[in-house]
Every structure is written in C-alpha cells, then in structure tokens.
Amino acid sequence: MPTVTAAPTPNPNSLKFSANGATFLESGLEAFNSANDAENHPLGRRLFALDGVQNVFIVPQFVTVTKHPAASWTPLAEAIERVLLEHLAGSAGE
C-alpha cells in the first residue's frame, strides 16, 4: 500500500504530496483554480471539498495543493493525505 508524504515548496501556502510507488495520473497534468474547475475530475473535486483548498495541481508523480492564507496546514494536510490515499486505493485496479 502506498504512503503519501508532504513536502514544503517555496510558497508557504503550498505543499507537494508524493506517493511512493504510485501515480496520481497516467500522464499529463491537471490544474484547477476553483471547485467549479474541478467538478468533473474525481480527485480534484474531492480535494476542493476540503475547507481551505485554493488551488490544485496534479501530475503523475505528485499533487501540489495551495491553501487559503488563513487556513491552517495541520488539519488540512492530514485531510489531503487521506483523500489521496483513498484515491490511490480506488484506482489501484484501474
């Protein structure tokens, strides 16, 4: 089972989430600036459902999430990791 780890980026409001031995997309990239942008993408939609998410960038190797400046990373990062693990578990057989 993959594990998801968060790493800082130069932007203190963004974290980069990677999974060992798993990918988030087959190829390409997806970038969403709002919940409306992400409404037709299962992972993007689930991430924007979390309170505090402002922007989502997805490539095969990692997902970068930018939070609203007033949001706290402590609960948000844990929720993001949970969503990413659930996504990876659900796409394992696809």
C-alpha positions in Angstrom: 0.0 0.0 0.0 1.4 3.4 -0.9 2.2 6.1 1.6 1.7 9.8 1.0 4.3 12.3 2.1 4.1 16.1 2.2 7.0 18.3 1.4 7.3 22.1 1.6 7.5 24.3 -1.5 8.9 27.8 -1.9 5.3 29.0 -1.3 4.4 28.6 2.4 0.7 28.2 1.3 1.5 25.2 -0.9 2.5 21.6 -0.1 3.7 19.0 -2.5 2.3 15.5 -1.9 4.0 12.4 -3.3 3.2 8.7 -3.1 5.9 6.0 -3.1 5.3 3.5 -5.9 2.1 5.1 -7.1 1.0 7.8 -9.6 -1.9 10.2 -9.4 -2.5 10.4 -13.2 -1.5 8.2 -16.1 0.1 11.1 -17.9 -0.2 14.8 -18.5 -1.3 17.3 -15.9 -4.5 18.8 -14.4 -4.6 22.2 -12.8 -7.7 23.6 -11.0 -8.1 27.1 -9.6 -11.6 26.6 -8.2 -14.1 23.9 -7.2 -16.0 24.7 -10.4 -12.9 24.0 -12.5 -12.5 20.6 -10.7 -16.2 19.5 -10.7 -15.6 16.9 -13.5 -12.4 15.5 -12.1 -12.9 13.0 -9.2 -9.7 13.8 -7.3 -9.8 17.5 -7.9 -13.5 17.6 -6.8 -12.7 15.7 -3.5 -9.7 18.0 -2.8 -11.8 21.1 -3.3 -14.4 19.7 -0.9 -11.9 20.2 1.9 -12.2 23.6 3.6 -9.3 25.8 2.8 -8.1 24.5 -0.6 -7.5 27.3 -3.1 -5.6 25.6 -5.9 -4.8 22.0 -7.0 -2.1 20.9 -9.5 -1.9 17.2 -10.4 0.8 15.4 -12.4 1.6 11.7 -12.3 4.3 11.9 -9.7 2.8 14.4 -7.2 -0.1 16.7 -6.3 0.5 20.3 -5.1 -2.2 21.9 -3.1 -2.3 25.6 -2.3 -4.4 26.6 0.7 -6.1 29.9 1.5 -3.7 32.0 3.6 -5.9 31.9 6.6 -6.3 28.1 6.6 -4.1 26.0 8.9 -2.0 23.2 7.4 -2.3 20.9 10.4 -5.8 19.6 9.8 -5.8 20.3 6.1 -2.6 18.3 5.3 -4.0 15.3 7.2 -7.3 15.5 5.2 -5.5 15.9 1.9 -3.3 12.8 2.7 -6.4 10.8 3.5 -8.1 11.9 0.2 -5.0 11.0 -1.8 -4.7 7.6 -0.1 -8.3 6.8 -0.8 -7.9 7.9 -4.4 -4.8 5.7 -4.9 -6.6 2.7 -3.2 -9.6 3.2 -5.6 -7.5 3.5 -8.7 -5.2 0.5 -7.9 -7.3 -1.9 -10.1 -7.9 0.5 -12.9 
